Amino acid sequence: MKEWIWFLLTFVILYLLYDFLILRNKKALEKYKTSKEILLIKTMTHIDLEKINFKRFARKVILLNCFMIAITISICLVVSDNLILILFLAMGILIPLILGSYYFLGKHYKRKERVTCTNTKK
């Protein structure tokens, strides 16, 4: 039960921070287009950010980030109290989560980009 509370607290606090600091600030949202996570998704799936609704895309990336961090913290708190083990475990969990979820999100938006392009050509 304690792990679920940690998960929910972590998720909600991180999402609210991202929401107030990035999503509601136009200048920060423009700066977010050049962040490492957006560039990673762009290079993995070759999506064109001009053809998609970037604010909606950024919101989904932020939701994924909050979810991944909350999952990692919850798992690490369950497994061990040893700090070194927690750090290695967190890296072992986060790296595949980041690569996998960003890849699937990018593929989803690549498909949406293609559908939008074919609809505008008609």
DRENMIPA-162648 format. One line per 10 residues: for each residue x, z, y of N, C-alpha, C. Coordinates in Angstrom, 1 decimal. Each point is the difference from the previous one (the first is absolute). Example, Ala and Ser with C-alpha at 12.3 -4.5 7.8 and 13.67 -1.06 7.14 Angstrom:
% residues 2
13.2 7.8 -5.7 -0.9 0.0 1.2 0.9 0.0 1.2; -0.4 -0.7 1.1 0.9 0.0 1.1 -0.8 0.8 1.1
END
This chain:
% residues 122
0.8 0.0 -1.2 -0.8 0.0 1.2 0.9 0.0 1.3; 1.1 0.7 -0.1 0.9 0.1 1.1 0.6 -1.4 0.4; 0.2 -0.7 -1.1 0.6 -1.4 0.2 -0.9 -0.9 0.8; -1.3 0.1 -0.4 -1.0 -0.8 0.7 -0.1 0.4 1.5; 0.1 1.2 0.3 0.0 0.5 1.4 1.2 -0.6 0.7; 1.1 0.1 -0.6 1.2 -0.6 0.6 -0.1 -1.5 0.2; -0.6 -0.6 -1.0 -0.2 -1.5 0.1 -0.9 -0.3 1.2; -1.1 0.6 0.1 -1.0 -0.3 1.0 0.6 0.4 1.4; 0.6 1.2 0.1 0.6 0.4 1.3 1.1 -1.0 0.5; 0.8 -0.4 -0.9 1.1 -0.9 0.3 -0.6 -1.4 0.4
-0.9 -0.5 -0.8 -0.6 -1.3 0.3 -0.7 0.0 1.4; -0.9 1.0 0.2 -0.7 0.1 1.3 0.9 0.2 1.2; 0.9 0.9 -0.1 0.9 0.2 1.1 0.9 -1.2 0.4; 0.5 -0.6 -1.1 0.8 -1.3 0.3 -0.8 -1.1 0.5; -1.2 -0.2 -0.5 -0.9 -1.0 0.5 -0.4 0.2 1.4; -0.3 1.2 0.4 -0.4 0.3 1.4 1.2 -0.2 0.9; 1.2 0.4 -0.4 1.2 -0.3 0.8 0.2 -1.5 0.2; 0.0 -0.7 -1.1 0.1 -1.5 0.1 -1.1 -0.6 0.9; -1.2 0.5 -0.2 -1.1 -0.5 0.8 0.2 0.2 1.5; 0.3 1.2 0.4 0.1 0.3 1.4 1.3 -0.6 0.6
1.1 -0.1 -0.8 1.3 -0.4 0.6 0.1 -1.5 -0.1; -0.6 -0.7 -0.9 0.2 -1.4 -0.2 -1.2 -0.9 0.2; -1.1 0.3 -0.7 -1.1 -0.8 0.0 -0.8 0.0 1.3; 0.0 1.1 0.7 -0.8 0.1 1.3 0.9 -0.4 1.2; 1.2 -0.2 -0.2 0.9 -0.3 1.1 0.4 -1.5 -0.1; -0.4 -0.8 0.9 0.3 -1.5 -0.1 1.5 -0.3 0.0; 0.7 0.7 0.8 1.4 -0.3 0.1 0.7 0.4 -1.3; -0.4 1.1 -0.6 0.6 0.5 -1.3 -0.4 -1.0 -1.1; -1.2 -0.5 0.1 -0.5 -0.9 -1.0 0.8 -1.3 0.0; 0.3 -0.5 1.2 0.8 -1.2 0.1 1.4 0.3 -0.5
0.6 1.2 0.3 1.3 0.3 -0.5 0.0 0.2 -1.5; -1.2 0.4 -0.6 -0.1 0.2 -1.4 0.1 -1.4 -0.8; -0.2 -1.1 0.7 0.1 -1.3 -0.6 1.5 -0.3 -0.5; 0.9 0.7 0.7 1.4 -0.2 -0.4 0.6 1.2 -0.8; -0.9 0.8 -0.5 0.5 1.1 -0.8 0.5 -0.4 -1.4; 0.8 0.8 -0.6 0.6 -0.4 -1.3 -1.0 -0.3 -1.1; -1.1 0.8 0.0 -1.0 -0.2 -1.1 -0.7 -1.3 0.2; -0.4 -0.4 1.2 -0.6 -1.2 0.3 0.9 -1.2 -0.3; 1.3 0.1 0.4 1.0 -1.0 -0.3 0.2 -0.1 -1.5; 0.0 1.1 -0.8 0.1 -0.1 -1.4 -1.2 -0.7 -0.6
-1.2 0.2 0.4 -1.1 -0.7 -0.5 0.0 -1.5 0.3; 0.4 -0.3 1.3 0.1 -1.4 0.4 1.1 -0.7 -0.9; 1.1 0.6 -0.2 1.0 -0.7 -0.8 -0.3 -0.1 -1.5; -0.7 1.0 -0.5 -0.4 -0.1 -1.4 -1.1 -1.0 -0.3; -0.9 -0.2 0.9 -1.2 -0.8 -0.3 -0.1 -1.2 1.0; 0.8 -0.1 1.0 0.0 -1.1 1.0 -1.4 -0.2 0.7; -0.6 1.1 0.4 -1.2 -0.1 0.7 0.3 -0.2 1.5; -1.0 -0.7 0.7 0.1 -0.2 1.4 -0.9 1.0 0.7; 0.6 0.8 0.8 -0.7 1.1 0.7 -1.0 -0.6 1.0; 0.3 -1.2 0.5 -0.9 -0.6 1.0 -1.3 -0.4 -0.5
-0.1 -0.2 -1.3 -1.2 -0.6 -0.7 -0.9 1.1 -0.5; 0.4 1.3 0.1 -0.8 1.1 -0.5 -0.3 1.0 1.1; -1.0 0.8 -0.2 -0.3 1.1 1.0 1.1 1.1 -0.2; 0.9 0.1 0.9 1.1 0.9 -0.2 -0.4 1.5 0.1; -0.9 0.3 0.8 -0.5 1.4 0.0 -0.5 0.5 -1.3; -0.8 -0.9 -0.6 -0.6 0.4 -1.4 1.2 0.0 -1.0; 0.9 -0.9 0.1 1.1 0.0 -0.9 0.9 1.2 0.2; 0.2 0.4 1.2 0.8 1.2 0.3 -0.7 1.3 -0.5; -1.3 0.0 0.1 -0.8 1.2 -0.5 0.2 0.1 -1.5; 0.0 -1.2 -0.7 0.1 0.1 -1.5 1.4 0.4 -0.4
1.0 -0.5 0.8 1.4 0.4 -0.3 0.2 1.5 0.2; -0.6 0.5 1.1 0.0 1.5 0.3 -0.7 0.8 -1.1; -1.1 -0.5 -0.4 -0.7 0.7 -1.1 0.8 0.1 -1.3; 0.7 -1.2 -0.3 0.8 0.0 -1.1 1.2 1.0 0.1; 0.6 0.0 1.2 1.1 0.9 0.3 -0.4 1.5 -0.2; -1.1 0.3 0.6 -0.5 1.4 -0.2 -0.3 0.4 -1.4; -0.6 -1.0 -0.7 -0.4 0.3 -1.4 1.3 0.1 -0.9; 1.0 -0.8 0.3 1.3 0.1 -0.8 0.7 1.3 0.3; 0.1 0.4 1.2 0.6 1.2 0.3 -0.7 1.2 -0.5; -1.3 0.0 0.1 -0.8 1.1 -0.6 0.1 0.1 -1.5
0.0 -1.1 -0.7 0.1 0.0 -1.4 1.4 0.5 -0.4; 1.0 -0.4 0.7 1.4 0.4 -0.3 0.2 1.5 0.2; -0.5 0.5 1.1 0.1 1.5 0.2 -0.8 0.8 -1.0; -1.2 -0.5 -0.4 -0.8 0.7 -1.0 0.7 0.0 -1.4; 0.6 -1.1 -0.4 0.7 -0.1 -1.3 1.2 0.9 0.1; 0.8 0.0 1.1 1.2 0.8 0.0 -0.3 1.5 0.1; -1.1 0.4 0.6 -0.3 1.4 0.0 -0.4 0.5 -1.4; -0.6 -0.9 -0.8 -0.4 0.4 -1.3 1.2 0.1 -1.0; 0.9 -0.9 0.2 1.1 -0.1 -1.0 1.0 1.0 0.1; 0.6 0.3 1.2 1.1 0.9 0.0 0.1 0.8 1.4
0.8 1.0 -0.1 0.4 0.8 1.2 1.4 -0.3 0.5; 0.8 -0.8 -0.8 1.3 -0.3 0.3 0.1 -1.1 1.0; 0.6 0.3 1.1 0.0 -1.0 1.1 0.7 -1.3 -0.3; 1.1 0.0 -0.7 0.7 -1.2 -0.4 -0.8 -0.8 -0.9; -0.6 0.6 -1.0 -0.9 -0.7 -0.9 -1.2 -0.6 0.7; -0.6 0.7 1.0 -1.1 -0.5 0.8 0.4 -1.2 0.8; 1.2 0.0 0.6 0.5 -1.1 0.8 0.1 -1.3 -0.9; 0.7 0.2 -1.2 0.1 -1.2 -0.9 -1.3 -0.5 -0.5; -0.9 1.0 -0.3 -1.3 -0.4 -0.5 -0.8 -0.7 1.0; 0.1 0.4 1.3 -0.7 -0.6 1.1 0.5 -1.4 0.2
1.3 -0.2 0.0 0.5 -1.4 0.1 -0.4 -0.9 -1.2; 0.0 0.6 -1.2 -0.4 -0.8 -1.1 -1.5 -0.3 0.0; -0.8 0.8 0.6 -1.4 -0.3 0.1 -0.3 -1.0 1.2; 0.6 0.3 1.1 -0.3 -0.7 1.3 0.5 -1.5 -0.1; 1.2 -0.3 -0.5 0.5 -1.3 0.1 -0.9 -1.0 -0.8; -0.4 0.3 -1.3 -0.9 -0.9 -0.7 -1.4 -0.1 0.7; -0.5 1.2 0.5 -1.3 0.0 0.7 0.0 -0.9 1.2; 1.1 0.1 0.8 0.1 -0.8 1.2 0.0 -1.5 -0.4; 0.9 -0.4 -0.9 0.2 -1.4 -0.3 -1.3 -0.6 -0.6; -0.6 0.8 -0.9 -1.2 -0.5 -0.7 -1.2 -0.1 0.9
-0.2 1.0 0.8 -1.2 0.0 0.8 0.1 -1.0 1.2; 1.2 -0.1 0.6 0.2 -1.0 1.0 -0.1 -1.4 -0.5; 0.5 -0.2 -1.2 -0.1 -1.4 -0.6 -1.4 -0.4 -0.2; -0.8 0.9 -0.6 -1.4 -0.3 -0.3 -0.8 -0.1 1.3; 0.3 0.8 1.0 -0.7 -0.1 1.3 0.3 -1.4 0.7; 1.3 -0.3 -0.1 0.4 -1.3 0.6 -0.6 -1.2 -0.8; -0.1 0.1 -1.3 -0.7 -1.1 -0.7 -1.5 -0.1 0.3; -0.6 1.2 0.2 -1.4 0.0 0.4 -0.2 -0.7 1.3; 0.9 0.3 1.0 -0.1 -0.6 1.3 0.4 -1.5 0.0; 0.9 -0.3 -0.9 0.4 -1.4 -0.1 -1.2 -0.9 -0.5
-0.7 0.6 -0.9 -1.3 -0.7 -0.5 -1.0 -0.1 1.1; -0.1 1.1 0.8 -1.0 0.0 1.1 0.5 -1.1 1.0; 1.3 -0.1 0.3 0.5 -0.9 0.9 -0.3 -1.4 -0.4; 0.1 -0.3 -1.3 -0.3 -1.4 -0.5 -1.5 -0.3 0.1; -0.8 1.0 -0.3 -1.5 -0.2 0.1 -0.4 -0.2 1.5; 0.7 0.7 0.9 -0.3 -0.2 1.4 0.4 -1.4 0.5; 1.2 -0.4 -0.5 0.5 -1.4 0.4 -0.9 -1.1 -0.5; -0.5 0.1 -1.3 -0.9 -1.0 -0.5 -1.3 0.0 0.7; -0.5 1.2 0.4 -1.3 0.0 0.7 0.1 -0.6 1.4; 1.2 0.1 0.7 0.1 -0.5 1.3 0.2 -1.5 0.0
0.5 -0.6 -1.1 0.3 -1.4 -0.1 -1.3 -0.8 -0.2; -1.1 0.6 -0.4 -1.2 -0.8 -0.3 -0.7 -0.4 1.2
END
